[in-house]
Amino acid sequence: MKATYFMRYLILLLFLCTLTGTKITAQTITLSLEETITMATDSSLEAFRSKNMYLASYWEFRSYKAARLPSLTLNLIPTEYYRDITKRYDSEADIDVYRGQQSFYASGGLSLAQNFDLTGGTFSVNSNLGYIRNFGDNKYTQFTSVPINIGYYQQQIGYNPFKWEKKIEPLRFEKAKKEFLYNMETVGELAASYFFNLAMAQAEYDLAKENVSSTDTLYLTGQERHKIAAITQADLLTLKLDAINARNTFKNAEIALQRAMFALASYLNFDKNTEIRLRLPARPRDLIIPVDEALVMARENNPTYLELRQQILEAEQQVDKTKKEALFNASLSASIGFNQVANTFRDAYRNPLQQDIVGVSLSIPLLDWGVRKGKYNVARNNLNITQIAARQQEVTVEEEVIMTVSDFNIQQDLIGSAEEALELAIMAYAETRQRFLIGKADINSLTLSWQRQQEAQRNYITSLQNYWLSYYKIRKLTLHDFMSGFSLSTTFDHKHGF
């Protein structure tokens, strides 16, 4: 009975919640601009993607650094068994015959390798041991050993890929690191945009809600004044129309508020039912950013400049490679060591014989109808194109920095003016409304005063938005926090131990 009663109570509670529109899972959170940006750079999906892109580049750079260190490799063939029929040459009968073959083979070796940046080749030290056993009519067992072998190999004499890697790879990683910071600043900039969109929607909602209450009051007052012929029928109808329009505007503002709130909640990876309230930032302190200083920081930190330098280095590398290949292709392999073969393991390491191997391959173009020369000219022209495009891109970034800094410096004066205008508009509307209630102001003056207050509110929020969006865009372009005076890249290096 108690269980049945409990189920009925639960069903009734859910039914009442449905009727009243209660959101059981909804939560309310109040955010400042700084908190919004922090959450975006920590929890948004775009931030997660950028972090994983950076980690991929980080491990690529770690792999490059590891390739500069000695590598030790164990090579094993634990077991290899053959039982088949193969074609053999019988020298006594001077004919080819098929013979059965059954054998077992195993080998193992250690190889120590070190890339040599100065020449572009690889030094190696090797040691190997092999074992073979044949079955059948001619049974025998053999061991072969290479106690030590020292070698050097270079694929292309004259062209040193390690020299170019030493220039390009650290630059590639630095670019990836600053691209990550740039992407994080982009996330913060977009979060600030969502923040002020919601702030504007909340302001419009609050104004619309206040207007509903105000127009209802004014309409009721107008009815009383119309009874004593203090206002005309046309004025009374205008007050009624204002009240109806205010309710419609309020409904539209409520829809816009929900959309803006959902957009910010989704970007911050919140639950869709989260109700967000905002604390608008106070008027910022005066901060003048010198254009020259911003340009210096952009050239040092902006990943676009690093990307352009990388492209030029890669084009220069291709020119160097095709230039060397146009003359000749040559590779070198040389090794010196010892080896031995014996029927027992112990004898395989006794009195080893010297083993010397030297190989040089050379390819000289005698007649290729200008193919290699053409490749060299293409690489050289590509380098020129890359340098010109890089300069154009640098000019574009510099123009963007100059314009953004100029806009930012202007916005500080506009915020002061917008703040003063808002205060005056609020006072003027309150005074006009009071004068209307006592019959000393007409409906047109009241409407105009209300519109001015709305416009002043919008202008103030827009000024704040433009100020902070300009500031965060400057941070993104320069990767420098001008308020604290610290480079974002330096702070990142210190935090992660670079």
C-alpha positions in Angstrom: 0.0 0.0 0.0 2.8 2.4 0.9 4.5 1.7 -2.5 1.3 2.3 -4.4 0.8 5.6 -2.5 4.4 6.7 -3.3 4.0 5.9 -7.0 0.7 7.9 -7.1 2.5 10.8 -5.4 5.4 10.7 -7.8 3.1 10.7 -10.9 1.1 13.6 -9.5 4.3 15.6 -8.9 5.6 15.0 -12.4 2.2 16.0 -13.8 2.2 19.2 -11.9 5.7 20.0 -12.9 4.7 19.5 -16.6 1.7 21.8 -16.2 3.7 24.5 -14.5 6.6 24.2 -16.9 9.1 23.5 -14.1 12.6 22.6 -15.3 13.9 20.1 -12.8 17.4 19.9 -14.3 17.8 23.6 -14.9 20.6 25.4 -13.1 21.5 29.1 -12.8 25.0 30.4 -13.1 26.4 33.9 -13.0 29.4 34.7 -15.1 31.7 37.6 -15.6 33.6 38.2 -18.9 36.8 36.8 -17.5 35.1 33.7 -16.1 33.4 33.2 -19.5 36.7 33.3 -21.4 38.4 31.0 -18.8 35.6 28.4 -19.1 35.7 28.6 -22.9 39.5 28.0 -23.2 39.1 25.2 -20.7 36.0 23.3 -21.7 34.8 24.3 -25.2 35.0 21.7 -28.0 37.1 24.1 -30.0 39.6 24.4 -27.2 39.8 20.6 -26.9 40.5 20.3 -30.6 43.3 22.9 -30.5 44.9 21.2 -27.5 45.0 17.9 -29.4 46.5 19.6 -32.5 49.2 21.1 -30.3 49.9 17.7 -28.6 50.3 16.1 -32.0 52.9 18.7 -33.0 54.6 18.4 -29.6 55.2 14.6 -30.1 56.4 15.2 -33.7 59.0 17.6 -32.3 59.9 15.0 -29.6 60.4 12.5 -32.3 62.7 14.9 -34.2 64.8 15.5 -31.0 64.9 11.7 -30.4 66.3 11.1 -33.9 69.3 13.3 -33.0 70.2 10.8 -30.2 71.8 7.4 -30.6 69.4 4.6 -31.2 69.9 1.0 -30.2 68.0 -1.7 -32.1 67.7 -5.5 -31.5 67.1 -7.4 -34.7 65.9 -11.0 -34.3 64.9 -13.9 -36.5 64.0 -16.4 -33.8 63.2 -19.2 -36.1 63.0 -19.9 -39.8 62.3 -23.5 -41.0 62.4 -24.7 -44.6 61.2 -28.0 -46.0 60.7 -27.8 -49.8 62.0 -28.9 -53.2 64.2 -26.5 -55.0 66.1 -26.4 -58.3 69.9 -26.9 -58.0 72.8 -27.1 -60.5 74.6 -30.5 -60.5 78.2 -29.5 -61.6 79.2 -33.1 -62.2 76.4 -33.9 -64.6 76.2 -30.3 -65.8 72.4 -30.2 -65.5 69.8 -28.6 -63.2 68.0 -31.0 -60.9 65.3 -30.8 -58.2 66.4 -31.7 -54.7 64.7 -31.8 -51.4 65.9 -29.3 -48.8 65.3 -29.1 -45.1 66.9 -26.5 -42.9 66.6 -24.4 -39.8 67.9 -20.8 -39.5 68.0 -18.2 -36.7 69.9 -15.0 -36.2 70.1 -12.0 -33.9 72.0 -8.7 -33.8 72.4 -5.4 -32.1 72.7 -2.1 -34.1 73.7 1.2 -32.6 73.1 4.2 -35.0 73.8 7.9 -34.7 72.8 10.6 -37.3 75.7 13.0 -38.0 74.3 16.5 -38.6 77.6 17.9 -39.9 77.6 15.7 -43.1 74.1 14.4 -43.3 75.1 10.7 -43.0 74.6 8.0 -40.3 77.3 6.2 -38.3 76.5 2.7 -37.1 78.0 0.0 -34.9 76.7 -3.6 -35.4 77.1 -7.0 -34.0 75.5 -10.1 -35.4 75.2 -13.9 -34.8 73.7 -16.4 -37.2 72.9 -20.1 -36.9 72.0 -22.6 -39.6 71.4 -26.4 -39.5 70.7 -28.5 -42.5 68.9 -31.9 -42.3 68.9 -34.8 -44.8 71.8 -36.7 -46.3 74.3 -33.9 -45.7 73.8 -32.9 -42.2 75.8 -30.0 -40.9 75.7 -27.1 -38.5 77.3 -23.6 -38.8 77.6 -20.4 -36.9 78.5 -17.1 -38.4 79.4 -14.1 -36.3 80.2 -10.4 -36.8 81.6 -9.4 -33.4 81.8 -5.8 -34.4 81.2 -3.7 -37.5 81.5 0.1 -37.8 79.9 1.7 -40.8 78.9 5.0 -42.3 76.1 5.7 -44.9 75.1 8.8 -46.7 72.3 8.8 -49.3 73.3 11.9 -51.2 76.8 13.4 -51.0 76.7 17.2 -51.0 73.1 17.5 -49.8 72.6 17.5 -46.0 69.0 17.0 -45.0 69.9 17.1 -41.3 71.1 20.7 -41.6 67.7 21.8 -43.0 65.8 19.8 -40.4 67.8 21.5 -37.7 66.6 24.9 -39.1 63.0 23.9 -39.9 61.9 21.5 -37.1 62.4 23.9 -34.1 60.7 26.6 -36.1 57.8 24.2 -36.9 57.3 23.4 -33.3 57.5 27.1 -32.2 54.9 27.8 -34.8 52.7 25.0 -33.5 53.0 26.4 -30.0 52.0 29.9 -31.0 49.2 28.6 -33.2 47.9 26.9 -30.1 48.0 30.2 -28.2 46.5 32.0 -31.2 43.6 29.5 -31.3 43.1 29.8 -27.6 42.8 33.6 -28.0 40.4 33.0 -30.9 38.3 30.9 -28.5 38.4 33.7 -25.9 37.5 36.3 -28.5 34.5 34.3 -29.7 33.4 33.6 -26.1 33.5 37.4 -25.5 31.3 37.9 -28.6 28.8 35.4 -27.2 29.0 37.1 -23.8 28.1 40.5 -25.1 25.4 39.1 -27.4 23.8 37.7 -24.3 24.4 40.9 -22.4 22.6 42.9 -25.1 19.8 40.4 -25.2 19.4 40.6 -21.4 19.4 44.4 -21.5 16.8 44.4 -24.3 14.7 41.9 -22.2 15.0 44.0 -19.0 14.1 47.2 -20.9 11.2 45.4 -22.6 9.9 44.1 -19.2 10.2 47.5 -17.7 8.4 49.0 -20.7 5.5 46.6 -20.2 5.1 47.8 -16.6 5.5 51.4 -17.6 3.1 51.4 -20.5 0.5 49.6 -18.5 0.8 52.2 -15.7 0.7 55.1 -18.2 -2.4 53.6 -20.0 -4.2 53.3 -16.7 -3.2 56.9 -15.9 -4.3 58.0 -19.3 -7.8 56.5 -18.8 -8.2 58.5 -15.6 -7.0 61.7 -17.3 -9.3 61.1 -20.3 -12.3 61.0 -18.1 -11.6 64.5 -17.0 -10.7 65.6 -20.6 -7.0 66.1 -19.7 -5.9 64.2 -22.8 -7.6 63.5 -26.1 -9.0 60.2 -27.4 -6.1 60.0 -29.9 -3.6 60.2 -27.0 -5.4 57.5 -25.1 -5.4 55.2 -28.1 -1.7 55.9 -28.5 -1.0 54.9 -24.9 -3.0 51.7 -25.5 -1.1 51.0 -28.7 2.2 51.5 -26.8 1.1 49.0 -24.2 0.2 46.4 -26.8 3.5 47.0 -28.7 5.4 46.7 -25.4 4.0 43.2 -24.8 4.9 42.1 -28.3 8.4 43.5 -27.9 8.8 41.8 -24.6 7.9 38.4 -26.1 10.4 38.9 -29.0 13.0 39.9 -26.4 12.3 36.8 -24.4 12.9 34.6 -27.5 16.1 36.5 -28.4 17.3 36.1 -24.8 16.8 32.3 -24.8 18.6 32.0 -28.2 21.6 34.0 -27.0 21.7 32.1 -23.7 21.5 28.8 -25.5 24.3 29.8 -27.9 26.7 30.7 -25.0 25.7 27.6 -23.0 26.4 25.4 -26.0 29.8 27.1 -26.7 30.8 26.6 -23.0 29.7 23.0 -23.2 27.0 23.6 -20.5 23.7 21.8 -20.2 21.2 23.3 -22.6 18.8 24.2 -19.7 21.4 26.2 -17.9 20.2 29.7 -17.1 23.1 32.2 -17.4 23.2 35.6 -15.8 26.0 38.0 -16.6 28.0 40.6 -14.7 29.0 43.3 -17.1 32.6 44.4 -16.8 33.2 47.8 -15.2 34.5 50.7 -17.2 38.1 49.6 -18.0 41.1 51.6 -16.9 42.8 53.9 -19.5 45.3 51.9 -21.6 47.0 53.3 -24.7 48.8 50.7 -26.8 51.5 52.1 -29.0 51.2 50.9 -32.6 55.0 50.4 -33.0 55.1 48.2 -29.9 52.2 46.1 -31.1 53.9 45.6 -34.5 57.1 44.4 -32.8 55.2 41.9 -30.7 53.2 40.7 -33.7 56.4 40.1 -35.7 57.9 38.2 -32.7 54.9 36.1 -31.8 52.2 35.9 -34.5 52.2 32.4 -36.0 51.7 33.8 -39.5 55.2 35.2 -39.5 56.6 31.8 -38.3 54.5 30.0 -41.0 56.0 32.3 -43.7 59.6 31.7 -42.4 59.0 28.0 -42.5 57.7 28.2 -46.1 60.7 30.2 -47.2 63.1 27.7 -45.5 61.4 24.8 -47.1 61.6 26.5 -50.5 65.3 27.2 -50.0 65.8 23.5 -49.0 64.2 22.4 -52.3 66.5 24.8 -54.2 69.5 23.4 -52.5 68.4 19.8 -53.1 67.6 20.3 -56.8 70.8 22.3 -57.4 73.0 19.4 -56.0 70.9 16.8 -58.0 71.4 18.8 -61.2 75.2 18.2 -61.0 75.3 14.5 -59.9 73.8 12.0 -57.5 76.2 10.2 -55.3 75.8 7.9 -52.3 78.4 6.4 -50.0 78.4 3.4 -47.8 81.5 2.1 -45.9 82.1 -0.3 -43.1 85.0 -2.0 -41.4 84.8 -4.9 -38.9 85.3 -8.6 -38.3 83.5 -11.8 -39.1 83.9 -15.5 -38.9 82.2 -18.8 -39.6 82.6 -22.1 -37.7 80.8 -25.3 -36.8 80.6 -24.4 -33.1 79.6 -21.3 -31.3 82.9 -20.9 -29.5 84.9 -21.2 -32.7 82.7 -18.6 -34.4 84.4 -15.9 -32.2 87.9 -17.2 -32.5 90.4 -15.5 -34.9 87.8 -13.3 -36.6 88.7 -12.2 -40.1 88.7 -8.6 -41.1 85.7 -7.4 -43.1 85.9 -4.3 -45.3 83.1 -3.1 -47.4 83.1 0.2 -49.3 80.5 1.2 -51.8 80.1 4.4 -53.9 77.3 5.0 -56.3 77.5 7.9 -58.8 74.9 9.1 -61.2 76.0 11.9 -63.6 73.5 13.3 -66.1 75.1 13.4 -69.6 72.0 14.0 -71.6 68.6 14.6 -70.0 67.3 17.4 -72.2 67.4 19.9 -69.3 65.1 17.9 -66.9 67.2 18.5 -63.9 68.0 22.0 -64.8 64.3 22.6 -65.2 63.6 21.2 -61.8 66.2 23.6 -60.3 64.7 26.6 -62.1 61.2 25.6 -60.9 62.4 25.4 -57.3 64.2 28.8 -57.6 61.1 30.4 -59.1 58.9 28.9 -56.3 61.3 30.4 -53.8 60.8 33.8 -55.4 57.0 33.4 -55.4 57.1 32.3 -51.7 59.1 35.3 -50.7 56.8 37.7 -52.5 53.7 36.1 -51.1 55.2 36.2 -47.6 55.8 39.9 -47.9 52.3 40.5 -49.0 51.0 38.4 -46.1 53.2 40.3 -43.7 51.8 43.6 -44.9 48.2 42.3 -44.4 48.9 41.3 -40.8 50.6 44.6 -40.1 47.6 46.5 -41.5 45.3 44.4 -39.3 47.4 45.2 -36.2 47.5 48.9 -37.0 43.7 49.2 -37.6 42.8 47.1 -34.5 45.1 49.1 -32.2 43.7 52.3 -33.6 40.1 51.2 -33.0 41.0 50.1 -29.5 42.5 53.4 -28.5 39.4 55.2 -29.8 37.0 52.9 -28.0 38.2 54.2 -24.6 36.8 57.7 -25.3 33.6 56.2 -26.7 33.0 54.2 -23.5 33.2 57.3 -21.4 30.8 59.1 -23.6 28.4 56.2 -23.8 28.4 55.8 -20.0 27.6 59.5 -19.5 24.9 59.4 -22.2 23.3 56.4 -20.5 23.2 58.2 -17.1 21.6 61.3 -18.7 19.1 59.3 -20.7 17.9 57.4 -17.5 17.6 60.7 -15.6 15.8 62.4 -18.6 13.3 59.6 -19.0 12.5 59.5 -15.3 11.9 63.2 -15.3 9.8 63.1 -18.4 7.7 60.2 -17.1 7.0 62.1 -13.9 6.1 65.2 -15.8 3.7 63.2 -18.0 2.0 61.7 -14.9 1.3 65.2 -13.6 0.2 66.5 -17.0 3.2 68.7 -17.9 4.6 66.6 -20.8 2.9 65.2 -23.8 2.9 61.6 -25.1 5.5 62.4 -27.9 8.0 63.7 -25.4 7.6 60.6 -23.3 8.0 58.3 -26.2 11.1 60.1 -27.5 12.6 60.0 -24.0 12.1 56.3 -23.7 13.6 55.6 -27.1 16.7 57.7 -26.2 17.1 55.6 -23.0 16.9 52.4 -25.1 19.4 53.7 -27.6 21.8 54.9 -24.8 21.7 51.4 -23.2 22.4 49.7 -26.5 25.3 52.1 -27.3 26.9 51.5 -23.8 26.9 47.8 -24.2 28.1 48.1 -27.8 30.9 50.3 -26.7 32.0 47.8 -24.0 31.8 45.0 -26.6 33.9 46.9 -29.1 36.5 47.7 -26.5 37.0 44.2 -25.2 36.7 42.5 -28.6 39.4 44.9 -29.9 41.6 44.2 -26.9 41.3 40.4 -27.3 41.9 40.7 -31.0 45.1 42.6 -30.2 46.1 39.9 -27.8 45.5 37.3 -30.5 47.5 39.1 -33.1 50.4 39.9 -30.9 50.2 37.1 -28.3 51.0 39.7 -25.7 48.9 40.9 -22.7 49.4 44.6 -22.7 47.4 45.0 -19.4 49.9 42.8 -17.5 52.9 43.5 -19.7 53.7 39.8 -20.2 54.1 37.8 -23.4 51.6 34.9 -23.6 54.3 32.8 -25.2 56.8 33.5 -22.3 54.1 32.7 -19.8 53.3 29.4 -21.6 56.9 28.4 -21.7 57.4 29.1 -18.0 54.3 27.2 -17.1 55.2 24.1 -19.2 58.9 24.1 -18.4 60.3 25.0 -21.9 
